[in-house]
Every structure is written in structure tokens, then in C-alpha cells.
Amino acid sequence: MAAAMSVGLLTERSARCIAEDPQAVIRAAQELQALVWEIMRARFEEESTDTTAIA
């Protein structure tokens, strides 16, 4: 944790939250990951549609 904090990837507040409820942090990270995948998928579909419309 000290290394992550020293380079700014983890704040003291974040570390405290992880220590208090690690499962909640994991669930939140999984939800965030799902959101990022959804955004990436939408962008891919949008790019595919744009390419198809040009052709």
C-alpha cells in the first residue's frame, strides 16, 4: 500500500475504505470495470457503424 500511496495511486482515505470494507471496494471496482467495458463496446459499435455507412 505504501508504494501505491507514494506514487499517488492510493490516498489515505481510499486505503481506509479498503481496510474497512474490502468487499465493497471490490464490488465497486467490478461495477466500474463493467461500465468501462460498456463504454468501449458502444464506441466500437459506433465506429463500426460509421465505417459501414461510409462503405
mmCIF file as Biopython writes it, N, C-alpha, C and O atoms, coordinates in Angstrom:
data_model
#
loop_
_atom_site.group_PDB
_atom_site.id
_atom_site.type_symbol
_atom_site.label_atom_id
_atom_site.label_alt_id
_atom_site.label_comp_id
_atom_site.label_asym_id
_atom_site.label_entity_id
_atom_site.label_seq_id
_atom_site.pdbx_PDB_ins_code
_atom_site.Cartn_x
_atom_site.Cartn_y
_atom_site.Cartn_z
_atom_site.occupancy
_atom_site.B_iso_or_equiv
_atom_site.auth_seq_id
_atom_site.auth_asym_id
_atom_site.pdbx_PDB_model_num
ATOM 1   N N  . MET A ? 1  ? 0.821   -1.188 0.000   1.0 0.0 1  A 1 
ATOM 2   C CA . MET A ? 1  ? 0.000   0.000  0.000   1.0 0.0 1  A 1 
ATOM 3   C C  . MET A ? 1  ? 0.861   1.246  0.000   1.0 0.0 1  A 1 
ATOM 4   O O  . MET A ? 1  ? 0.526   2.242  -0.641  1.0 0.0 1  A 1 
ATOM 5   N N  . ALA A ? 2  ? 1.965   1.191  0.715   1.0 0.0 2  A 1 
ATOM 6   C CA . ALA A ? 2  ? 2.835   2.367  0.801   1.0 0.0 2  A 1 
ATOM 7   C C  . ALA A ? 2  ? 3.336   2.785  -0.573  1.0 0.0 2  A 1 
ATOM 8   O O  . ALA A ? 2  ? 3.397   3.978  -0.873  1.0 0.0 2  A 1 
ATOM 9   N N  . ALA A ? 3  ? 3.696   1.820  -1.410  1.0 0.0 3  A 1 
ATOM 10  C CA . ALA A ? 3  ? 4.184   2.136  -2.755  1.0 0.0 3  A 1 
ATOM 11  C C  . ALA A ? 3  ? 3.087   2.802  -3.582  1.0 0.0 3  A 1 
ATOM 12  O O  . ALA A ? 3  ? 3.344   3.784  -4.279  1.0 0.0 3  A 1 
ATOM 13  N N  . ALA A ? 4  ? 1.873   2.275  -3.509  1.0 0.0 4  A 1 
ATOM 14  C CA . ALA A ? 4  ? 0.754   2.856  -4.256  1.0 0.0 4  A 1 
ATOM 15  C C  . ALA A ? 4  ? 0.462   4.274  -3.770  1.0 0.0 4  A 1 
ATOM 16  O O  . ALA A ? 4  ? 0.162   5.157  -4.574  1.0 0.0 4  A 1 
ATOM 17  N N  . MET A ? 5  ? 0.546   4.490  -2.479  1.0 0.0 5  A 1 
ATOM 18  C CA . MET A ? 5  ? 0.302   5.821  -1.933  1.0 0.0 5  A 1 
ATOM 19  C C  . MET A ? 5  ? 1.413   6.782  -2.346  1.0 0.0 5  A 1 
ATOM 20  O O  . MET A ? 5  ? 1.146   7.951  -2.624  1.0 0.0 5  A 1 
ATOM 21  N N  . SER A ? 6  ? 2.638   6.310  -2.388  1.0 0.0 6  A 1 
ATOM 22  C CA . SER A ? 6  ? 3.762   7.194  -2.690  1.0 0.0 6  A 1 
ATOM 23  C C  . SER A ? 6  ? 3.731   7.723  -4.121  1.0 0.0 6  A 1 
ATOM 24  O O  . SER A ? 6  ? 4.259   8.802  -4.391  1.0 0.0 6  A 1 
ATOM 25  N N  . VAL A ? 7  ? 3.125   6.985  -5.029  1.0 0.0 7  A 1 
ATOM 26  C CA . VAL A ? 7  ? 3.029   7.456  -6.413  1.0 0.0 7  A 1 
ATOM 27  C C  . VAL A ? 7  ? 1.651   8.042  -6.740  1.0 0.0 7  A 1 
ATOM 28  O O  . VAL A ? 7  ? 1.361   8.338  -7.899  1.0 0.0 7  A 1 
ATOM 29  N N  . GLY A ? 8  ? 0.817   8.206  -5.734  1.0 0.0 8  A 1 
ATOM 30  C CA . GLY A ? 8  ? -0.463  8.864  -5.917  1.0 0.0 8  A 1 
ATOM 31  C C  . GLY A ? 8  ? -1.591  7.984  -6.417  1.0 0.0 8  A 1 
ATOM 32  O O  . GLY A ? 8  ? -2.649  8.496  -6.782  1.0 0.0 8  A 1 
ATOM 33  N N  . LEU A ? 9  ? -1.396  6.676  -6.444  1.0 0.0 9  A 1 
ATOM 34  C CA . LEU A ? 9  ? -2.462  5.779  -6.905  1.0 0.0 9  A 1 
ATOM 35  C C  . LEU A ? 9  ? -3.471  5.457  -5.805  1.0 0.0 9  A 1 
ATOM 36  O O  . LEU A ? 9  ? -4.559  4.949  -6.074  1.0 0.0 9  A 1 
ATOM 37  N N  . LEU A ? 10 ? -3.097  5.758  -4.576  1.0 0.0 10 A 1 
ATOM 38  C CA . LEU A ? 10 ? -3.953  5.432  -3.442  1.0 0.0 10 A 1 
ATOM 39  C C  . LEU A ? 10 ? -3.836  6.542  -2.409  1.0 0.0 10 A 1 
ATOM 40  O O  . LEU A ? 10 ? -2.733  6.923  -2.016  1.0 0.0 10 A 1 
ATOM 41  N N  . THR A ? 11 ? -4.971  7.054  -1.975  1.0 0.0 11 A 1 
ATOM 42  C CA . THR A ? 11 ? -4.951  8.085  -0.942  1.0 0.0 11 A 1 
ATOM 43  C C  . THR A ? 11 ? -5.153  7.442  0.420   1.0 0.0 11 A 1 
ATOM 44  O O  . THR A ? 11 ? -5.518  6.271  0.525   1.0 0.0 11 A 1 
ATOM 45  N N  . GLU A ? 12 ? -4.913  8.218  1.446   1.0 0.0 12 A 1 
ATOM 46  C CA . GLU A ? 12 ? -5.125  7.707  2.804   1.0 0.0 12 A 1 
ATOM 47  C C  . GLU A ? 12 ? -6.598  7.341  3.006   1.0 0.0 12 A 1 
ATOM 48  O O  . GLU A ? 12 ? -6.921  6.337  3.641   1.0 0.0 12 A 1 
ATOM 49  N N  . ARG A ? 13 ? -7.468  8.162  2.463   1.0 0.0 13 A 1 
ATOM 50  C CA . ARG A ? 13 ? -8.910  7.897  2.579   1.0 0.0 13 A 1 
ATOM 51  C C  . ARG A ? 13 ? -9.283  6.595  1.872   1.0 0.0 13 A 1 
ATOM 52  O O  . ARG A ? 13 ? -10.047 5.792  2.408   1.0 0.0 13 A 1 
ATOM 53  N N  . SER A ? 14 ? -8.743  6.386  0.664   1.0 0.0 14 A 1 
ATOM 54  C CA . SER A ? 14 ? -9.014  5.152  -0.079  1.0 0.0 14 A 1 
ATOM 55  C C  . SER A ? 14 ? -8.516  3.943  0.690   1.0 0.0 14 A 1 
ATOM 56  O O  . SER A ? 14 ? -9.205  2.927  0.787   1.0 0.0 14 A 1 
ATOM 57  N N  . ALA A ? 15 ? -7.322  4.058  1.233   1.0 0.0 15 A 1 
ATOM 58  C CA . ALA A ? 15 ? -6.745  2.943  1.995   1.0 0.0 15 A 1 
ATOM 59  C C  . ALA A ? 15 ? -7.626  2.608  3.188   1.0 0.0 15 A 1 
ATOM 60  O O  . ALA A ? 15 ? -7.825  1.437  3.511   1.0 0.0 15 A 1 
ATOM 61  N N  . ARG A ? 16 ? -8.155  3.640  3.844   1.0 0.0 16 A 1 
ATOM 62  C CA . ARG A ? 16 ? -9.045  3.407  4.990   1.0 0.0 16 A 1 
ATOM 63  C C  . ARG A ? 16 ? -10.322 2.706  4.556   1.0 0.0 16 A 1 
ATOM 64  O O  . ARG A ? 16 ? -10.796 1.799  5.242   1.0 0.0 16 A 1 
ATOM 65  N N  . CYS A ? 17 ? -10.882 3.115  3.428   1.0 0.0 17 A 1 
ATOM 66  C CA . CYS A ? 17 ? -12.104 2.479  2.907   1.0 0.0 17 A 1 
ATOM 67  C C  . CYS A ? 17 ? -11.850 1.008  2.581   1.0 0.0 17 A 1 
ATOM 68  O O  . CYS A ? 17 ? -12.675 0.146  2.884   1.0 0.0 17 A 1 
ATOM 69  N N  . ILE A ? 18 ? -10.709 0.730  1.965   1.0 0.0 18 A 1 
ATOM 70  C CA . ILE A ? 18 ? -10.364 -0.651 1.641   1.0 0.0 18 A 1 
ATOM 71  C C  . ILE A ? 18 ? -10.239 -1.478 2.908   1.0 0.0 18 A 1 
ATOM 72  O O  . ILE A ? 18 ? -10.731 -2.605 2.970   1.0 0.0 18 A 1 
ATOM 73  N N  . ALA A ? 19 ? -9.587  -0.925 3.912   1.0 0.0 19 A 1 
ATOM 74  C CA . ALA A ? 19 ? -9.398  -1.645 5.169   1.0 0.0 19 A 1 
ATOM 75  C C  . ALA A ? 19 ? -10.724 -1.889 5.878   1.0 0.0 19 A 1 
ATOM 76  O O  . ALA A ? 19 ? -10.915 -2.938 6.493   1.0 0.0 19 A 1 
ATOM 77  N N  . GLU A ? 20 ? -11.643 -0.925 5.797   1.0 0.0 20 A 1 
ATOM 78  C CA . GLU A ? 20 ? -12.929 -1.049 6.488   1.0 0.0 20 A 1 
ATOM 79  C C  . GLU A ? 20 ? -13.861 -2.043 5.809   1.0 0.0 20 A 1 
ATOM 80  O O  . GLU A ? 20 ? -14.544 -2.807 6.490   1.0 0.0 20 A 1 
ATOM 81  N N  . ASP A ? 21 ? -13.902 -2.047 4.495   1.0 0.0 21 A 1 
ATOM 82  C CA . ASP A ? 21 ? -14.838 -2.929 3.787   1.0 0.0 21 A 1 
ATOM 83  C C  . ASP A ? 21 ? -14.265 -3.334 2.428   1.0 0.0 21 A 1 
ATOM 84  O O  . ASP A ? 21 ? -14.682 -2.814 1.392   1.0 0.0 21 A 1 
ATOM 85  N N  . PRO A ? 22 ? -13.312 -4.262 2.438   1.0 0.0 22 A 1 
ATOM 86  C CA . PRO A ? 22 ? -12.668 -4.639 1.182   1.0 0.0 22 A 1 
ATOM 87  C C  . PRO A ? 22 ? -13.642 -5.205 0.140   1.0 0.0 22 A 1 
ATOM 88  O O  . PRO A ? 22 ? -13.459 -4.984 -1.057  1.0 0.0 22 A 1 
ATOM 89  N N  . GLN A ? 23 ? -14.644 -5.912 0.572   1.0 0.0 23 A 1 
ATOM 90  C CA . GLN A ? 23 ? -15.608 -6.485 -0.376  1.0 0.0 23 A 1 
ATOM 91  C C  . GLN A ? 23 ? -16.389 -5.395 -1.104  1.0 0.0 23 A 1 
ATOM 92  O O  . GLN A ? 23 ? -16.669 -5.521 -2.296  1.0 0.0 23 A 1 
ATOM 93  N N  . ALA A ? 24 ? -16.739 -4.331 -0.393  1.0 0.0 24 A 1 
ATOM 94  C CA . ALA A ? 24 ? -17.463 -3.225 -1.024  1.0 0.0 24 A 1 
ATOM 95  C C  . ALA A ? 24 ? -16.586 -2.557 -2.080  1.0 0.0 24 A 1 
ATOM 96  O O  . ALA A ? 24 ? -17.070 -2.161 -3.141  1.0 0.0 24 A 1 
ATOM 97  N N  . VAL A ? 25 ? -15.315 -2.438 -1.785  1.0 0.0 25 A 1 
ATOM 98  C CA . VAL A ? 25 ? -14.389 -1.832 -2.745  1.0 0.0 25 A 1 
ATOM 99  C C  . VAL A ? 25 ? -14.260 -2.719 -3.986  1.0 0.0 25 A 1 
ATOM 100 O O  . VAL A ? 25 ? -14.232 -2.219 -5.111  1.0 0.0 25 A 1 
ATOM 101 N N  . ILE A ? 26 ? -14.181 -4.019 -3.779  1.0 0.0 26 A 1 
ATOM 102 C CA . ILE A ? 26 ? -14.099 -4.952 -4.912  1.0 0.0 26 A 1 
ATOM 103 C C  . ILE A ? 26 ? -15.367 -4.878 -5.757  1.0 0.0 26 A 1 
ATOM 104 O O  . ILE A ? 26 ? -15.294 -4.867 -6.986  1.0 0.0 26 A 1 
ATOM 105 N N  . ARG A ? 27 ? -16.532 -4.826 -5.107  1.0 0.0 27 A 1 
ATOM 106 C CA . ARG A ? 27 ? -17.795 -4.719 -5.862  1.0 0.0 27 A 1 
ATOM 107 C C  . ARG A ? 27 ? -17.834 -3.422 -6.667  1.0 0.0 27 A 1 
ATOM 108 O O  . ARG A ? 27 ? -18.239 -3.419 -7.830  1.0 0.0 27 A 1 
ATOM 109 N N  . ALA A ? 28 ? -17.418 -2.335 -6.053  1.0 0.0 28 A 1 
ATOM 110 C CA . ALA A ? 28 ? -17.413 -1.046 -6.755  1.0 0.0 28 A 1 
ATOM 111 C C  . ALA A ? 28 ? -16.453 -1.083 -7.941  1.0 0.0 28 A 1 
ATOM 112 O O  . ALA A ? 28 ? -16.757 -0.549 -9.008  1.0 0.0 28 A 1 
ATOM 113 N N  . ALA A ? 29 ? -15.307 -1.707 -7.755  1.0 0.0 29 A 1 
ATOM 114 C CA . ALA A ? 29 ? -14.332 -1.822 -8.849  1.0 0.0 29 A 1 
ATOM 115 C C  . ALA A ? 29 ? -14.904 -2.667 -9.986  1.0 0.0 29 A 1 
ATOM 116 O O  . ALA A ? 29 ? -14.683 -2.360 -11.157 1.0 0.0 29 A 1 
ATOM 117 N N  . GLN A ? 30 ? -15.631 -3.718 -9.651  1.0 0.0 30 A 1 
ATOM 118 C CA . GLN A ? 30 ? -16.238 -4.566 -10.675 1.0 0.0 30 A 1 
ATOM 119 C C  . GLN A ? 30 ? -17.315 -3.806 -11.442 1.0 0.0 30 A 1 
ATOM 120 O O  . GLN A ? 30 ? -17.438 -3.953 -12.658 1.0 0.0 30 A 1 
ATOM 121 N N  . GLU A ? 31 ? -18.093 -2.997 -10.733 1.0 0.0 31 A 1 
ATOM 122 C CA . GLU A ? 31 ? -19.116 -2.185 -11.393 1.0 0.0 31 A 1 
ATOM 123 C C  . GLU A ? 31 ? -18.474 -1.157 -12.313 1.0 0.0 31 A 1 
ATOM 124 O O  . GLU A ? 31 ? -18.959 -0.911 -13.417 1.0 0.0 31 A 1 
ATOM 125 N N  . LEU A ? 32 ? -17.376 -0.559 -11.852 1.0 0.0 32 A 1 
ATOM 126 C CA . LEU A ? 32 ? -16.657 0.400  -12.681 1.0 0.0 32 A 1 
ATOM 127 C C  . LEU A ? 32 ? -16.087 -0.279 -13.916 1.0 0.0 32 A 1 
ATOM 128 O O  . LEU A ? 32 ? -16.144 0.275  -15.014 1.0 0.0 32 A 1 
ATOM 129 N N  . GLN A ? 33 ? -15.542 -1.467 -13.742 1.0 0.0 33 A 1 
ATOM 130 C CA . GLN A ? 33 ? -14.997 -2.213 -14.877 1.0 0.0 33 A 1 
ATOM 131 C C  . GLN A ? 33 ? -16.104 -2.518 -15.887 1.0 0.0 33 A 1 
ATOM 132 O O  . GLN A ? 33 ? -15.899 -2.376 -17.092 1.0 0.0 33 A 1 
ATOM 133 N N  . ALA A ? 34 ? -17.264 -2.931 -15.407 1.0 0.0 34 A 1 
ATOM 134 C CA . ALA A ? 34 ? -18.388 -3.223 -16.303 1.0 0.0 34 A 1 
ATOM 135 C C  . ALA A ? 34 ? -18.798 -1.965 -17.068 1.0 0.0 34 A 1 
ATOM 136 O O  . ALA A ? 34 ? -19.128 -2.040 -18.251 1.0 0.0 34 A 1 
ATOM 137 N N  . LEU A ? 35 ? -18.780 -0.823 -16.407 1.0 0.0 35 A 1 
ATOM 138 C CA . LEU A ? 35 ? -19.129 0.427  -17.068 1.0 0.0 35 A 1 
ATOM 139 C C  . LEU A ? 35 ? -18.112 0.767  -18.152 1.0 0.0 35 A 1 
ATOM 140 O O  . LEU A ? 35 ? -18.492 1.180  -19.248 1.0 0.0 35 A 1 
ATOM 141 N N  . VAL A ? 36 ? -16.833 0.598  -17.861 1.0 0.0 36 A 1 
ATOM 142 C CA . VAL A ? 36 ? -15.795 0.876  -18.849 1.0 0.0 36 A 1 
ATOM 143 C C  . VAL A ? 36 ? -15.954 -0.046 -20.059 1.0 0.0 36 A 1 
ATOM 144 O O  . VAL A ? 36 ? -15.839 0.408  -21.197 1.0 0.0 36 A 1 
ATOM 145 N N  . TRP A ? 37 ? -16.217 -1.329 -19.825 1.0 0.0 37 A 1 
ATOM 146 C CA . TRP A ? 37 ? -16.425 -2.260 -20.940 1.0 0.0 37 A 1 
ATOM 147 C C  . TRP A ? 37 ? -17.622 -1.830 -21.777 1.0 0.0 37 A 1 
ATOM 148 O O  . TRP A ? 37 ? -17.583 -1.904 -23.005 1.0 0.0 37 A 1 
ATOM 149 N N  . GLU A ? 38 ? -18.691 -1.378 -21.113 1.0 0.0 38 A 1 
ATOM 150 C CA . GLU A ? 38 ? -19.887 -0.943 -21.828 1.0 0.0 38 A 1 
ATOM 151 C C  . GLU A ? 38 ? -19.577 0.273  -22.709 1.0 0.0 38 A 1 
ATOM 152 O O  . GLU A ? 38 ? -20.038 0.352  -23.847 1.0 0.0 38 A 1 
ATOM 153 N N  . ILE A ? 39 ? -18.801 1.208  -22.183 1.0 0.0 39 A 1 
ATOM 154 C CA . ILE A ? 39 ? -18.412 2.388  -22.955 1.0 0.0 39 A 1 
ATOM 155 C C  . ILE A ? 39 ? -17.559 1.974  -24.151 1.0 0.0 39 A 1 
ATOM 156 O O  . ILE A ? 39 ? -17.766 2.460  -25.262 1.0 0.0 39 A 1 
ATOM 157 N N  . MET A ? 40 ? -16.606 1.082  -23.924 1.0 0.0 40 A 1 
ATOM 158 C CA . MET A ? 40 ? -15.742 0.619  -25.009 1.0 0.0 40 A 1 
ATOM 159 C C  . MET A ? 40 ? -16.548 -0.092 -26.092 1.0 0.0 40 A 1 
ATOM 160 O O  . MET A ? 40 ? -16.310 0.111  -27.283 1.0 0.0 40 A 1 
ATOM 161 N N  . ARG A ? 41 ? -17.504 -0.928 -25.675 1.0 0.0 41 A 1 
ATOM 162 C CA . ARG A ? 41 ? -18.342 -1.657 -26.620 1.0 0.0 41 A 1 
ATOM 163 C C  . ARG A ? 41 ? -19.177 -0.674 -27.451 1.0 0.0 41 A 1 
ATOM 164 O O  . ARG A ? 41 ? -19.310 -0.836 -28.664 1.0 0.0 41 A 1 
ATOM 165 N N  . ALA A ? 42 ? -19.735 0.343  -26.790 1.0 0.0 42 A 1 
ATOM 166 C CA . ALA A ? 42 ? -20.548 1.334  -27.503 1.0 0.0 42 A 1 
ATOM 167 C C  . ALA A ? 42 ? -19.701 2.098  -28.505 1.0 0.0 42 A 1 
ATOM 168 O O  . ALA A ? 42 ? -20.153 2.365  -29.619 1.0 0.0 42 A 1 
ATOM 169 N N  . ARG A ? 43 ? -18.484 2.451  -28.129 1.0 0.0 43 A 1 
ATOM 170 C CA . ARG A ? 43 ? -17.599 3.153  -29.059 1.0 0.0 43 A 1 
ATOM 171 C C  . ARG A ? 43 ? -17.256 2.277  -30.248 1.0 0.0 43 A 1 
ATOM 172 O O  . ARG A ? 43 ? -17.235 2.748  -31.385 1.0 0.0 43 A 1 
ATOM 173 N N  . PHE A ? 44 ? -16.984 0.991  -29.989 1.0 0.0 44 A 1 
ATOM 174 C CA . PHE A ? 44 ? -16.661 0.067  -31.073 1.0 0.0 44 A 1 
ATOM 175 C C  . PHE A ? 44 ? -17.836 -0.048 -32.036 1.0 0.0 44 A 1 
ATOM 176 O O  . PHE A ? 44 ? -17.662 -0.012 -33.254 1.0 0.0 44 A 1 
ATOM 177 N N  . GLU A ? 45 ? -19.039 -0.190 -31.471 1.0 0.0 45 A 1 
ATOM 178 C CA . GLU A ? 45 ? -20.222 -0.300 -32.321 1.0 0.0 45 A 1 
ATOM 179 C C  . GLU A ? 45 ? -20.431 0.975  -33.123 1.0 0.0 45 A 1 
ATOM 180 O O  . GLU A ? 45 ? -20.816 0.923  -34.292 1.0 0.0 45 A 1 
ATOM 181 N N  . GLU A ? 46 ? -20.178 2.120  -32.496 1.0 0.0 46 A 1 
ATOM 182 C CA . GLU A ? 46 ? -20.332 3.397  -33.181 1.0 0.0 46 A 1 
ATOM 183 C C  . GLU A ? 46 ? -19.321 3.517  -34.317 1.0 0.0 46 A 1 
ATOM 184 O O  . GLU A ? 46 ? -19.658 3.966  -35.413 1.0 0.0 46 A 1 
ATOM 185 N N  . GLU A ? 47 ? -18.082 3.114  -34.049 1.0 0.0 47 A 1 
ATOM 186 C CA . GLU A ? 47 ? -17.055 3.163  -35.090 1.0 0.0 47 A 1 
ATOM 187 C C  . GLU A ? 47 ? -17.383 2.190  -36.222 1.0 0.0 47 A 1 
ATOM 188 O O  . GLU A ? 47 ? -17.161 2.498  -37.393 1.0 0.0 47 A 1 
ATOM 189 N N  . SER A ? 48 ? -17.903 1.029  -35.876 1.0 0.0 48 A 1 
ATOM 190 C CA . SER A ? 48 ? -18.269 0.039  -36.901 1.0 0.0 48 A 1 
ATOM 191 C C  . SER A ? 48 ? -19.401 0.568  -37.768 1.0 0.0 48 A 1 
ATOM 192 O O  . SER A ? 48 ? -19.405 0.362  -38.982 1.0 0.0 48 A 1 
ATOM 193 N N  . THR A ? 49 ? -20.343 1.234  -37.164 1.0 0.0 49 A 1 
ATOM 194 C CA . THR A ? 49 ? -21.471 1.805  -37.899 1.0 0.0 49 A 1 
ATOM 195 C C  . THR A ? 49 ? -20.989 2.915  -38.805 1.0 0.0 49 A 1 
ATOM 196 O O  . THR A ? 49 ? -21.426 3.015  -39.951 1.0 0.0 49 A 1 
ATOM 197 N N  . ASP A ? 50 ? -20.081 3.763  -38.300 1.0 0.0 50 A 1 
ATOM 198 C CA . ASP A ? 50 ? -19.542 4.854  -39.132 1.0 0.0 50 A 1 
ATOM 199 C C  . ASP A ? 50 ? -18.797 4.295  -40.331 1.0 0.0 50 A 1 
ATOM 200 O O  . ASP A ? 50 ? -18.935 4.820  -41.436 1.0 0.0 50 A 1 
ATOM 201 N N  . THR A ? 51 ? -18.022 3.259  -40.143 1.0 0.0 51 A 1 
ATOM 202 C CA . THR A ? 51 ? -17.251 2.644  -41.223 1.0 0.0 51 A 1 
ATOM 203 C C  . THR A ? 51 ? -18.190 2.024  -42.247 1.0 0.0 51 A 1 
ATOM 204 O O  . THR A ? 51 ? -17.964 2.138  -43.452 1.0 0.0 51 A 1 
ATOM 205 N N  . THR A ? 52 ? -19.239 1.369  -41.771 1.0 0.0 52 A 1 
ATOM 206 C CA . THR A ? 52 ? -20.200 0.724  -42.658 1.0 0.0 52 A 1 
ATOM 207 C C  . THR A ? 52 ? -20.964 1.778  -43.473 1.0 0.0 52 A 1 
ATOM 208 O O  . THR A ? 52 ? -21.246 1.566  -44.653 1.0 0.0 52 A 1 
ATOM 209 N N  . ALA A ? 53 ? -21.293 2.900  -42.849 1.0 0.0 53 A 1 
ATOM 210 C CA . ALA A ? 53 ? -22.033 3.940  -43.549 1.0 0.0 53 A 1 
ATOM 211 C C  . ALA A ? 53 ? -21.216 4.561  -44.665 1.0 0.0 53 A 1 
ATOM 212 O O  . ALA A ? 53 ? -21.765 4.971  -45.687 1.0 0.0 53 A 1 
ATOM 213 N N  . ILE A ? 54 ? -19.906 4.633  -44.475 1.0 0.0 54 A 1 
ATOM 214 C CA . ILE A ? 54 ? -19.025 5.218  -45.492 1.0 0.0 54 A 1 
ATOM 215 C C  . ILE A ? 54 ? -18.889 4.273  -46.682 1.0 0.0 54 A 1 
ATOM 216 O O  . ILE A ? 54 ? -18.824 4.724  -47.825 1.0 0.0 54 A 1 
ATOM 217 N N  . ALA A ? 55 ? -18.844 2.979  -46.426 1.0 0.0 55 A 1 
ATOM 218 C CA . ALA A ? 55 ? -18.604 1.988  -47.488 1.0 0.0 55 A 1 
ATOM 219 C C  . ALA A ? 55 ? -19.774 1.799  -48.383 1.0 0.0 55 A 1 
ATOM 220 O O  . ALA A ? 55 ? -19.714 0.999  -49.317 1.0 0.0 55 A 1 
#
